[in-house]
Amino acid sequence: MLLDTATEKFLETMRSAGAPPVYEQSVDAARAGIRANVQRMPGSPTPVHRIEDRTLPGAAAGVPVRVFWPRATDAGELLPIVIYYHGGGWVIGDLDTHDALARYYCKHADAIVLNVDYRLAPEHKFPAAVEDSYLAACWAADHAAELGGDPGRIAVAGDSAGGNLATVVCQLAKTNRGPAIAFQALAYPATDLDITKTFGSRTDFGGGEYFLSTRDMEWFASLYLKNVPNDVADPRASPLLSQDLAGLPSALVVTAGFDPLRDEGRAYADRLAAAGVPVEYRCFESTIHAFLSFAPLIPVGEEGLAFVATKLRNALHAARV
């Protein structure tokens, strides 16, 4: 297994920039850094039919979302809905940093997409992000007709911390008997926040040479969780630790070969399959964590986006739950 040339070049450019690792930065600096990196990405935003920012009623000031529509529809036509949760370790990232991914899935999955701006740590500790994420899913199901969406064809999707939140929402929907979720698309999800666990990919790729390090992961967890030793055992933080995964929605789990999170993503896919959940697992062997966000600098990111969007489209344009 070798890094592809574009990923190697990307990592070399990052090293040459000389920025300190995330775990050595302040929260404000880390947030500014991800926004700056997104602004430097080449290419034009994927065009969509309509975009609207809303605030869903909820905790404190409510939950901001950005809604994307892929196209005009015929009278009576309803589109599927994808609820998207951005990555960033529950600490960084926002509607703008992951706007490109939400747009891409909107257009290429032919679905209404709600990009959810859940509350971030350390200002809002666990389980605030979980509560906002589940609230958004419930709201989307209850207000699907208002959006022009089909409440019987709802998916959740997310990357990294957002992949964690997406599958946690599925677990909560099962426990609470709603909302109905047809599909879950998880890109390099964090599924076990216990940093002491010795997954092989953490050992092999967590030293800092491959974008995300285990020290970064520890920094994120320390900011996100109120009580690290206790909270890591909560399935709402570490969904891999759930005792019963039977009955969850069909799933796609995507990982990267040089990602410290690779093995826990694979372990979650294996647990889903063992519980009887239809699941497809794919590892993009030659690249790193967050590679979907680095398209087109890393061409395999474009391949990955197309793969996830196709799976969403196929699941949702056939699904009735």
C-alpha positions in Angstrom: 0.0 0.0 0.0 1.5 3.3 -1.1 0.3 6.9 -1.0 -0.7 8.2 -4.4 1.3 11.0 -5.9 -1.3 13.7 -5.4 -1.7 12.8 -1.7 2.1 12.8 -1.2 2.3 16.3 -2.9 -0.6 17.6 -0.7 1.2 16.4 2.5 4.5 17.9 1.4 2.7 21.3 0.7 1.2 21.2 4.2 4.6 20.4 5.8 6.2 23.2 3.8 3.6 25.7 5.1 5.0 25.2 8.6 1.7 25.5 10.5 1.7 23.9 14.0 -0.3 20.7 14.4 -3.9 21.2 15.5 -3.3 20.0 19.0 -0.8 22.8 19.6 -3.2 25.5 18.4 -5.9 27.5 20.1 -9.5 26.7 19.2 -9.8 30.0 17.5 -6.7 29.4 15.4 -7.7 25.9 14.4 -11.1 27.2 13.3 -9.5 30.0 11.3 -7.1 27.5 9.8 -9.8 25.2 8.4 -11.7 28.2 7.0 -8.5 29.5 5.3 -7.7 26.1 3.8 -11.2 25.8 2.3 -10.9 29.3 0.8 -7.7 28.3 -0.9 -9.3 25.2 -2.6 -9.4 25.5 -6.4 -12.5 25.1 -8.5 -15.9 26.6 -8.6 -18.8 25.7 -6.2 -21.1 23.0 -7.6 -24.2 24.8 -8.9 -27.5 23.9 -7.3 -31.0 25.2 -7.9 -31.7 27.0 -4.7 -30.0 27.6 -1.3 -31.7 28.8 1.9 -30.3 29.4 5.4 -32.7 28.6 8.2 -32.6 28.3 12.0 -34.5 25.4 13.4 -36.2 25.9 16.8 -34.1 24.2 19.5 -31.7 24.7 22.3 -30.5 28.2 23.0 -30.5 30.2 19.8 -31.7 27.3 17.7 -29.9 25.1 15.2 -28.7 26.8 12.0 -29.0 24.7 8.8 -28.3 25.4 5.1 -30.8 23.8 2.8 -29.9 23.0 -0.8 -32.3 22.0 -3.6 -30.9 20.3 -6.7 -33.5 21.3 -9.3 -37.0 22.5 -9.9 -39.6 19.8 -9.5 -42.8 18.9 -11.3 -46.1 19.4 -9.4 -46.5 16.8 -6.8 -42.9 15.5 -7.2 -41.0 14.9 -3.9 -37.3 14.6 -3.6 -35.3 12.5 -1.1 -33.6 14.3 1.8 -30.0 14.0 3.0 -29.2 15.4 6.4 -25.5 16.2 6.4 -23.2 16.6 9.4 -19.8 18.2 8.8 -16.5 17.0 10.2 -14.0 18.8 12.3 -13.6 16.9 15.6 -16.8 18.5 17.1 -14.7 21.6 17.6 -14.0 23.1 14.2 -15.9 23.3 10.9 -19.1 25.0 10.0 -21.6 25.4 7.2 -19.0 27.2 5.0 -16.1 24.8 5.5 -18.3 21.9 4.2 -20.4 23.8 1.8 -18.7 22.1 -1.2 -19.6 18.6 0.0 -23.2 19.5 0.7 -23.5 21.0 -2.7 -22.0 18.0 -4.4 -24.3 15.5 -2.7 -27.3 17.7 -3.5 -26.6 17.8 -7.2 -25.2 14.3 -7.7 -27.5 12.4 -5.4 -30.4 14.5 -6.7 -31.6 15.2 -3.2 -32.5 18.1 -0.9 -29.6 18.5 1.5 -29.7 20.0 5.0 -26.2 20.9 6.2 -26.4 21.1 10.0 -24.5 23.7 12.0 -24.6 21.8 15.3 -23.1 23.4 18.4 -19.4 23.0 18.8 -17.1 22.3 21.7 -15.6 23.5 24.0 -18.3 26.1 24.3 -20.9 23.3 24.1 -19.8 20.0 25.4 -21.1 16.5 24.6 -24.0 15.7 24.1 -24.9 19.1 22.6 -23.8 18.2 19.1 -25.7 14.9 19.3 -28.9 16.7 20.5 -28.7 19.2 17.6 -28.0 16.5 15.1 -31.0 14.4 16.2 -33.2 17.5 16.4 -32.4 18.3 12.8 -33.3 14.8 11.6 -36.6 15.0 13.5 -37.3 18.4 12.0 -36.5 17.3 8.5 -38.9 14.3 8.8 -41.7 16.5 10.3 -41.3 19.3 7.7 -40.4 17.2 4.7 -43.5 18.3 2.7 -42.7 22.0 3.4 -39.3 21.4 1.8 -40.7 19.5 -1.1 -39.1 16.3 0.3 -40.3 12.8 0.8 -40.3 11.7 4.5 -40.0 8.1 3.5 -36.7 8.7 1.8 -34.4 10.4 4.3 -30.7 9.6 4.7 -28.0 10.9 7.0 -24.4 11.5 5.9 -21.3 12.9 7.5 -17.5 12.8 7.5 -15.2 12.1 10.5 -17.0 13.7 13.5 -20.0 14.2 11.2 -19.9 10.5 10.4 -20.0 9.8 14.1 -23.0 12.0 14.5 -24.8 10.5 11.5 -24.7 7.0 12.9 -25.4 8.1 16.4 -28.6 9.8 15.0 -29.5 6.4 13.5 -29.0 4.7 16.8 -31.2 7.3 18.6 -33.9 7.0 15.9 -34.0 3.3 16.5 -34.3 3.8 20.3 -36.9 6.5 20.0 -38.8 4.9 17.1 -38.3 7.7 14.8 -37.6 9.4 12.5 -37.5 6.8 9.8 -34.0 6.8 8.2 -33.5 4.9 4.9 -29.7 5.0 4.6 -26.5 6.2 6.3 -23.4 7.2 4.5 -20.4 7.5 6.8 -17.1 8.8 5.6 -14.0 7.9 7.7 -16.2 8.0 10.9 -14.9 8.3 14.4 -16.6 5.4 16.1 -14.6 4.9 19.3 -13.3 7.9 21.2 -11.2 5.9 23.7 -7.7 7.1 22.6 -6.1 4.3 24.6 -7.5 1.7 22.2 -4.7 0.2 20.1 -6.3 0.0 16.6 -3.5 -0.8 14.1 -4.2 2.2 12.0 -3.8 4.5 15.0 -0.4 3.0 15.6 0.7 3.0 12.0 -0.6 6.4 10.8 -1.2 8.4 14.0 2.2 10.0 14.4 1.4 13.2 12.5 2.9 12.4 9.1 -0.5 11.7 7.5 -2.6 14.8 8.3 -4.6 13.6 11.3 -2.6 12.4 14.4 -3.6 10.5 17.5 -2.6 13.7 19.5 -5.0 15.7 17.4 -7.7 13.1 18.2 -6.9 13.3 21.9 -7.2 17.1 21.7 -10.6 17.0 20.0 -11.9 14.5 22.5 -10.6 16.5 25.5 -12.5 19.5 24.2 -15.7 17.7 23.2 -16.3 15.4 26.2 -17.2 16.6 29.7 -15.6 13.7 31.4 -13.3 11.7 29.1 -13.1 8.4 31.0 -16.9 8.2 31.5 -18.1 9.8 28.2 -16.0 7.6 25.9 -18.1 4.6 27.0 -21.4 6.3 26.0 -22.5 5.0 22.6 -23.7 8.5 21.8 -20.0 9.4 21.8 -18.5 6.0 20.7 -21.1 4.3 18.6 -18.9 1.2 18.1 -19.6 0.4 21.8 -23.4 0.1 21.3 -24.6 -3.3 22.5 -27.1 -3.7 19.7 -26.8 -2.5 16.1 -29.6 -4.7 14.7 -32.3 -2.8 12.8 -30.2 0.2 11.9 -30.5 1.6 8.3 -28.5 0.2 5.4 -25.0 1.8 5.5 -22.1 2.8 3.4 -18.8 3.1 5.3 -15.8 4.8 3.5 -12.3 4.9 4.9 -8.8 5.9 3.8 -5.8 3.7 3.9 -3.5 6.1 5.7 -6.0 7.3 8.2 -5.7 6.6 11.9 -9.5 6.2 11.9 -9.4 3.5 9.3 -9.7 0.5 11.5 -12.4 1.7 13.8 -14.5 2.6 10.6 -13.9 -0.9 9.4 -14.8 -2.3 12.8 -18.1 -0.5 12.8 -18.9 -1.8 9.3 -18.1 -5.3 10.5 -20.4 -4.9 13.6 -23.2 -3.6 11.4 -22.8 -6.6 9.1 -22.7 -9.0 12.0 -26.0 -7.5 13.3 -27.7 -8.1 10.0 -27.5 -4.6 8.6 -26.9 -4.3 4.9 -23.5 -2.5 4.7 -21.0 -1.7 2.0 -17.5 -1.0 3.0 -14.8 0.6 0.8 -11.3 1.8 1.7 -9.6 4.2 -0.6 -6.2 2.7 0.1 -3.8 5.4 -1.3 -4.9 8.5 0.6 -5.5 10.2 4.0 -8.2 11.3 6.4 -10.5 14.0 5.0 -9.6 13.3 1.4 -13.1 14.1 0.2 -12.7 17.7 1.4 -9.4 17.9 -0.6 -10.8 17.3 -4.0 -9.6 18.3 -6.6 -6.1 18.7 -5.1 -6.3 15.0 -4.4 -8.1 13.4 -7.4 -9.1 10.3 -5.4 -11.2 12.7 -3.4 -13.2 13.4 -6.6 -13.6 9.7 -7.1 -14.7 9.3 -3.5 -17.3 12.0 -3.7 -18.8 10.5 -6.9 -18.8 7.1 -5.2 -20.7 8.3 -2.1 -23.1 10.4 -4.1 -23.9 7.5 -6.4 -24.6 5.3 -3.4 -26.9 7.9 -1.9 -28.7 8.4 -5.1 -29.2 4.7 -5.7 -30.4 4.1 -2.2 -32.8 7.1 -2.0 -34.3 6.9 -5.4 -35.3 3.3 -4.8 -36.1 3.6 -1.0 -39.5 3.6 0.6 -39.5 3.1 4.4 
